[in-house]
């Protein structure tokens, strides 16, 4: 990728890859909660026609190269181009200022604090994702952790293996062992299956519900579908409602469940948020 190609990448796609969605759209303008600093009201503007951004709160602006450099704290253009190839070129590496947790030995990870959500940056992130704070408080925690000599924080939900699925404006990944997330419920006739925790929260927010009336299984990744199948076979629900992504991986996962569970009624609920990729993208837009 060269500089000219980098400048042509839509800023909306760059911000989406970093976990940011616009709060509002006005003609050729997209308004975001600033990804560069904490704030409560959206003052970060993207001009889709010019493909330029401007942060009214800090007085900074520029093109995609400038944005990526600031988002990830990179030193120069060569690092920016490398990062863009990773993020926009289909790399599985998540965008992050923090190192990839899966590549770090457990002894180098230390949880410093687990508490209720308080940090303004995390509250701004929830606002950007249109997740009501009261709902987030029910299912998520504010996690402060240390990797080697650096400290980070994010929103976390714990999986069945004791690991934490973490989300923030600049990180998406798992700390510790990857596993399913189960939200249990005494009624087991129905099971709701989601690809990510924010899709689950988006469903509750959309239908204005404070809790679910059935157990919920969150994959965290479609790579966990075999593990999910084992869990489903053990509990034997009568109906499964699948809220998977509107992409090839989501379709393949749905077909996998239907093939492996021929006696179970499996309902595809992705029509609820088409043509958007997932429930949270639908909620934000």
N, C-alpha and C positions, 0 to 999 in steps of 0.2 A: 504494500500500500504506500502511495506517495502523498505529498501534502495536498495536492489538488483533489485527489480522491477522498481524502479525509475530510476536507472542507465541504464536500458534497453530501456527506452522510447527514440525513435529517436529524436535527437536534432532538426532536421528539424520540427517535429511536435510541439515541445515546442515553437520554434521561430514563427511558423505559428500561433499558438494560441495567441501569443502576438502581432500579426500584422506585422511580418517581413517575407519577402520573399528574396531568394537569388538573387543577382545581376547577378551572373554568376555561371556556373557549369563546372568543369573540372574533368572528370573522377569521382573519389570518394571524390572530394573536392567541397564544397559549399562556396561561398564568399558572405558576407553580408556587408552592411553599418553597422557599429558597433551599436548594440542596447544599449550599455553601455555608449556611449559618442558621441558627435557630430563629424562628419567627412564628407568629400566630396567623398573620394574614398574608395571602399570596402577593408578593411583590416582585417575583422573578418572572420576567416576560420573555417569551420566545416568539420571534417573528418568523412564521413558516414560509412566507414569501421570500424574505431575504436570507433565511436560515442563520439568523443572528440572535444572540441573547443579551439581556440587560437586567442586572440586579439593582432595582431601585433603592434597596436598603443599603447597599454598599457602594453604589456608584460604579460598579465594574460591569464589563460586557465584552463581547467579542464573538468569535466563530467557534466551531466545534473543537478545534485544537486547543483554544484557550480554555474552553469549558472542561475538557478531559484533563488537562494539565492541573487545573484547580481541584477538580473532583477527587483525583487520586494522588495529589501532591507530587507530581512528576517533575523531574529536573529539566528536561528538554524535549524538543520535537521528536527526536528518535524514539524516546521512551513512550511518547504519546502515540505514535504510529504503531508501535509494538502492542500497546494496550488495546488500541482500536481493533487490531487484527484479532486479538484474543476475544474481545467482547462482541464485536460485530461479525466476526468471521465464523461463528458457530462453535467457538471453543466452549468446553464444559466448565472452564474455570469461572467462578462467580466473580463479578466486579466487587472490589473490596479494597479498603485501605488496610485492612487487617490481613494477615497471611492466611492461606488456605488451611483451615483447621484439620482437614483429613490427612494432610501431609505432615502434621506435627506429632511427635511422640507424646503420649499421654502425660509423661512426667514433666513436660514443658508447659502444660496447660494447668492453670490454677484458677478456680472460681473464687473471686474475692468477696462477692456479695450477691445475694438473691433477695430482692425486695419488691414491694409494690411499685407500679410505674410512677416515676416522679420527674425524670429528666425532661426539660423542655424540648430537646431535640427529638426524643421519642414520642412525645405528645404531638409535635408537629408532623412527624412521620405518620402517626395514626390518622391525623386530620387529613393529610394528603391522600391516604388510602381509603378515606371515608368510613373508617371503623369507629363507632361511638366509644368514647373513653370508658364508660361504665361496662360495656361489653368486653373490651380488651382487658380490663381489670379482672374479670371473672376467669379468663383462660390464660392470660399471659403474665410473665414476670419481667422485671427489669434485672438483667444479668450483667454484672461487672466481672470481668475476667482478665487474666494476665497470660500473655504468650511470650515466653522468654523474658525480656526486660521491658515489654511494652504493655500498656493497659488499654482495654477496649470495653464497650458496653453495647447492649442491644436488647431487643425484645425476645424472650425465649418461651418455648413451650416444651415440656419434658416428654421424651419418648419412653417406650416400654423398657429400654435397656439402660435408662438413667442418663442418656445423652440429651443434649439440648439443641433443638432446631432454633437457630438465631436469625433475626431479621432486623435490619436498620436501613437507613437511607443509603449506606455504602457497603453493606455486607449481607450476603445470603448464603447460609451454609449450616453445617452441623458441627457442634462441639462434642466430642466424645463418639461413642459407638452409634452408628446409624440404625434406626429401628422404626417400627410403626408407632403412631400416636393413637391411643385409644381413649375415647371419652365414653365411659361406661354408663349404662342405664339399665334398670331392672326389666324393662320391656325389651325383649330380644327378637320379636317377630320380624321387625324391620331393621335394616342396617343402612346408614348413610356413609358413602365412601367419597372422600375428597382427595385431590392430589396435594393440596397445600393447606396450611392452617389459616392463611388469610382468605382462602376461598370459603372455608367453613364459616369464618367470622362474617364474611360478606353475605353469605346466605342468611345468617341470622339477622344482620343489619337490614337487608332488603325486605325480609318478611316481618321486620320489627318484632323479633322474638328475643327473649332474654336467655332462653335455654332450649335444648332439644328434648323431644319426647321419645327418642330412640337412641341406641348406641351409635357412635360415630367412629369411623376408622379413617385416619389421615395417613396417606402413604409417605408423604415427604418427597417421594420420587417414584416414577413408574417402575424404576428398577426394583422396587420393593414388592412388586405384584405377586411373586411366588410366595413370599412371606405372608402377604395379605390373604392369599388363597388358603394357606394352612390355617390361619386364624378363622376365616369364614367357615371352612369345613368343620372346625372344632365347635363352633357355636350354632351352625345350621339355621340361619335366618330364613324366613319364608320369602321375603322380598329384599332386594338390594337396590337402593337408589344411588346411581353413579353420577357425581358432579365432576367429571374429568375435563381436561383441557380440550378445546376444539382444535386439535392438531393431530398429526399422524400417530404420535405416541399415545395420546389419549384414546384414539379410535382402536389402536392395537390392543391396549389394555382392556378396553371394554369387550372386544372380541375374545380376548384370552379368558376373561371371567365367564362369558357366555358358553365358551367351548368346554371349559373345565367344570362348570356348574350347570349342566343341562337341566337338572330338576328344579333349579331355583329361578324364580321370576326376577329378572334383572332389567331395570328401567334406566334408560339413558335420559338424564335430565339436562344435558348440555344445551338443548334448544332454548332453555330459559335465558341464556346469556349470549346466544348467537346474535351478530357475527363476531362478537368479541372472543378473545382466546380463552378467558377464564372468568369466573364470577366476579373477582375483584376489579378486573378491567371494565367489566360491564357496570359495576356499581359506581366506579369513579367517573365514567363517561355518561 
